[in-house]
Amino acid sequence: MPRNAELTQQRLLDSAANIIAQGGIAALRVDQLAERAGVNKRMIYHYFGNKDGLARRVVEQQIGKLCAGLPHMNADLAGFLRREFAPAVDIQSTHKPDPGQLMQAAKIVLRGFIDGNAAGGQLTGSDWQALFLPLLRLALPETLRQQQQSERLLTDQNQVKRPRYKLSPGFRPT
């Protein structure tokens, strides 16, 4: 079977993205990654230099997908994401990613904030809200939907049934 360098690199990137989305960059292990991607672990070092180079490339790719997939994100927030997560590369993506790719990208960016890989302190409160809420909606759509349903149930249960009176003009004093 002939070797395909681009296919191998993409398999490594995809496998690494899945691992990072689940457990963050700290969960990325070379042996586990090579096994998941079905490649020799030497290829990680050959194509990306080391594990950190691979992780950086994954995050750059995911930021590109996120910026391409969220057209309503303002340019300042997109620039912030690029500066914080992928400062060395100018990311330009022309195709719109599918919902699964966007979900994975949002999870990776949120993991980056949680793990301290980005300095979110530079954002104002309104910028945080404009960035954080769409990322949560993308990363956790089912969880948010379940929360909304349970909030609706609680609201419905807490509403007091008030008696209704119907006034009719049939009563006449004599």
NORCORPE-V151026 format. One record per residue. N is the residue number from 1. RES is the residue in one small letter. PSI is psi in whole degrees, -180 to 180 (999 if undefined). OMEGA is omega in radians with two decimals (none if undefined). D_CENTER is the distance of its C-alpha to the mean C-alpha in Angstrom with 2 decimals. Layout:
<<N;RES;PSI;OMEGA;D_CENTER> <N;RES;PSI;OMEGA;D_CENTER>>
This chain:
<<1;m;125;-3.12;35.88> <2;p;149;-3.13;35.10> <3;r;144;3.12;32.27> <4;n;107;-3.06;29.51> <5;a;-42;-3.12;27.85> <6;e;-42;3.12;25.02> <7;l;-42;3.12;24.25> <8;t;-46;3.12;24.41> <9;q;-43;-3.12;22.09> <10;q;-38;3.07;19.49> <11;r;-41;3.09;19.92> <12;l;-44;3.13;19.47> <13;l;-44;-3.14;16.30> <14;d;-45;3.13;14.82> <15;s;-43;3.12;16.14> <16;a;-39;3.12;14.96> <17;a;-41;3.10;11.31> <18;n;-43;-3.13;11.73> <19;i;-45;-3.13;13.51> <20;i;-39;3.12;11.25> <21;a;-33;-3.12;8.21> <22;q;-42;-3.00;11.01> <23;g;5;-3.12;13.06> <24;g;175;-3.11;12.11> <25;i;-32;3.14;14.42> <26;a;-24;-3.13;17.38> <27;a;-7;-3.10;17.11> <28;l;113;3.11;17.67> <29;r;135;-3.05;21.34> <30;v;-47;-3.11;23.36> <31;d;-46;-3.14;25.46> <32;q;-43;-3.14;22.74> <33;l;-47;-3.14;20.77> <34;a;-41;3.12;24.03> <35;e;-45;3.14;24.92> <36;r;-40;-3.11;21.67> <37;a;-15;-3.14;21.90> <38;g;36;3.12;25.63> <39;v;165;3.06;26.79> <40;n;139;-3.07;29.04> <41;k;-19;3.07;27.39> <42;r;-27;-3.12;29.59> <43;m;-30;3.09;27.53> <44;i;-47;-3.13;24.58> <45;y;-35;3.13;27.07> <46;h;-47;-3.06;28.70> <47;y;-33;-2.98;25.73> <48;f;-1;3.14;23.57> <49;g;-54;3.10;26.20> <50;n;-176;-3.11;24.58> <51;k;-39;3.14;21.53> <52;d;-38;3.08;20.28> <53;g;-40;3.08;20.79> <54;l;-46;3.14;18.72> <55;a;-42;3.12;15.81> <56;r;-43;3.14;16.20> <57;r;-39;3.10;16.32> <58;v;-48;-3.10;13.15> <59;v;-41;3.10;11.21> <60;e;-45;3.13;13.30> <61;q;-42;-3.10;12.61> <62;q;-37;3.08;8.80> <63;i;-41;3.08;9.46> <64;g;-43;3.11;12.05> <65;k;-42;-3.12;10.12> <66;l;-45;-3.14;7.75> <67;c;-35;3.11;11.12> <68;a;-32;-3.07;12.98> <69;g;-12;3.13;11.00> <70;l;80;-3.09;11.13> <71;p;-22;-3.13;14.89> <72;h;-7;3.10;15.37> <73;m;129;-3.10;13.62> <74;n;159;-3.03;16.76> <75;a;-33;3.13;17.97> <76;d;-43;-3.14;18.23> <77;l;-39;3.08;14.57> <78;a;-42;3.09;13.73> <79;g;-40;3.10;16.63> <80;f;-47;3.13;15.52> <81;l;-44;3.14;12.23> <82;r;-43;-3.14;14.53> <83;r;-42;-3.07;17.18> <84;e;-40;-3.00;15.31> <85;f;-26;-3.08;13.39> <86;a;64;-3.01;15.64> <87;p;-28;-3.02;18.96> <88;a;-14;-3.01;21.31> <89;v;136;3.04;20.03> <90;d;108;-3.03;20.05> <91;i;121;3.04;17.17> <92;q;121;3.12;18.23> <93;s;135;-3.09;16.80> <94;t;-24;-3.12;19.00> <95;h;148;3.13;17.48> <96;k;125;-3.13;14.86> <97;p;156;3.12;12.27> <98;d;167;-3.09;12.43> <99;p;-36;3.11;10.17> <100;g;-40;3.10;9.55> <101;q;-39;3.11;8.59> <102;l;-40;3.12;6.15> <103;m;-45;3.14;4.65> <104;q;-43;3.12;5.17> <105;a;-42;3.13;4.30> <106;a;-41;3.11;1.01> <107;k;-41;-3.12;3.31> <108;i;-41;3.12;5.66> <109;v;-44;3.09;5.77> <110;l;-41;3.07;6.14> <111;r;-38;3.12;8.45> <112;g;-41;3.09;10.10> <113;f;-44;-3.12;11.05> <114;i;-42;-3.10;12.22> <115;d;-4;3.10;14.10> <116;g;22;3.13;15.68> <117;n;-4;3.13;14.78> <118;a;146;-3.14;14.53> <119;a;89;-3.13;17.13> <120;g;-7;-3.13;15.61> <121;g;-13;3.14;19.22> <122;q;-13;-3.08;19.91> <123;l;145;3.04;18.14> <124;t;170;3.13;20.25> <125;g;-42;-3.13;19.52> <126;s;-35;3.08;18.98> <127;d;-39;3.08;16.62> <128;w;-45;-3.12;14.55> <129;q;-41;-3.13;14.62> <130;a;-27;3.14;13.87> <131;l;-46;-2.99;10.70> <132;f;-44;-3.11;9.61> <133;l;-46;3.08;10.43> <134;p;-36;3.10;8.59> <135;l;-42;3.10;5.19> <136;l;-43;3.13;6.83> <137;r;-37;3.12;8.25> <138;l;-43;-3.03;5.57> <139;a;-33;-3.02;4.31> <140;l;53;-3.05;8.06> <141;p;-40;-3.10;10.23> <142;e;-41;3.13;13.16> <143;t;-43;3.14;13.43> <144;l;-38;3.12;13.57> <145;r;-42;3.11;16.03> <146;q;-39;3.12;18.13> <147;q;-43;3.12;18.30> <148;q;-40;3.13;19.52> <149;q;-42;3.13;22.03> <150;s;-34;3.06;23.38> <151;e;-39;3.13;23.73> <152;r;-41;3.11;25.60> <153;l;-44;3.11;27.81> <154;l;-41;3.12;28.65> <155;t;-43;3.13;29.54> <156;d;-39;-3.13;31.67> <157;q;-30;-3.09;33.44> <158;n;-10;3.12;34.20> <159;q;133;-3.12;35.82> <160;v;133;3.08;39.57> <161;k;116;3.13;41.70> <162;r;141;3.13;44.25> <163;p;145;3.11;47.51> <164;r;136;3.12;48.15> <165;y;137;3.09;51.58> <166;k;119;3.11;53.08> <167;l;128;3.11;55.80> <168;s;145;-3.11;58.44> <169;p;17;-3.09;61.33> <170;g;-16;-3.10;63.81> <171;f;127;3.10;65.32> <172;r;130;3.08;68.41> <173;p;146;3.12;70.61> <174;t;999;none;74.32>>
